[in-house]
């Protein structure tokens, strides 16, 4: 999940997710072609030398759960694309190498994929932390880097013209949640909030905007702390949050282990905030549910740009394929799968529309303002390479179901469980 665009809050009016889906279905110039997942019943069989797509993924190390989910998303897309006739009539072949969640190794990997393995195209790694160095290497060799998990401001701060994030930008991830809290009647609105966050470039940019909104609504900050991403024992930090007795906890976390550690510490301290939202971890489906226990997950929220119940035809098809191939239930699908699949879809549409594998041509086309379709909804890149058409959602675990709860005006949203259930409830 990690994801950005014409920035939210600009003069551009935001459409509802359903309106954006309708736009994607009816007004696209590129989405009707090259979309993986289309029926391959009458598609000509791909033949000839494969088109090699280079990818570095965190198949081990700190981001391994996300990296492995990304690999599944890329593989699902590649299988669907080949069933639909491949790209330019040729089969696609993923060349995946592991970076062990290391910014140093990701640089080595992409350099090798380009200069030794001769990949024609590149897909992005997992996390902002790895996307920043990956984008620089891709840019050095003139490659487009389409990615789905590098939406933090630091990815676009270098002014590179070759990086494109298909997912929701992270800077506004928590705004929808904060505005909902601010909209509650004063008698129901929590009075205090805690903001523990990793110094990860994915988490930290999200906290400030939410904190500003909540403070303007009269929600007092009683705890605010940025901790190093390298922390291995979160107990002292979580205990300090519990001691603050904050009624809202906004946790800047990147993964399941971090979110789980805070939950476990809160349970041990018998501290149960009225609202608990984490930037990453709760979105990782069955992995998160297993780690914290279904009864403890109940009521925890997370912002994101996709979920398994999203009313999007290609998303529903992908979800069904995933369950058939890997088992489990739709609620157990990690949002990273959709982010990765969307990368493949957007690249395929650009290649098909331009009839080219020339990266300079692809970069120009991706910057042309065209609207692409994906399992996450519409994608339209701004001058920085951020997705200006991305919709924002907030999700919540309710029992063992991962459901959409915001925006409240969306007919697909269900009522928020608030206050959240007691631990074990």
Helices and strands as residue ranges (DSSP letters): H 17-26, E 51-57, H 64-83, E 92-98, H 103-115, E 121-123, H 128-140, E 145-147, H 153-156, E 163-165, G 170-172, H 175-183, E 192-198, H 204-216, E 220-227, H 235-244, E 248-251, H 256-268, E 275-278, H 285-292, H 294-297, E 301-304, H 313-326, G 330-332, H 335-354, H 359-366, E 393-398, E 401-406
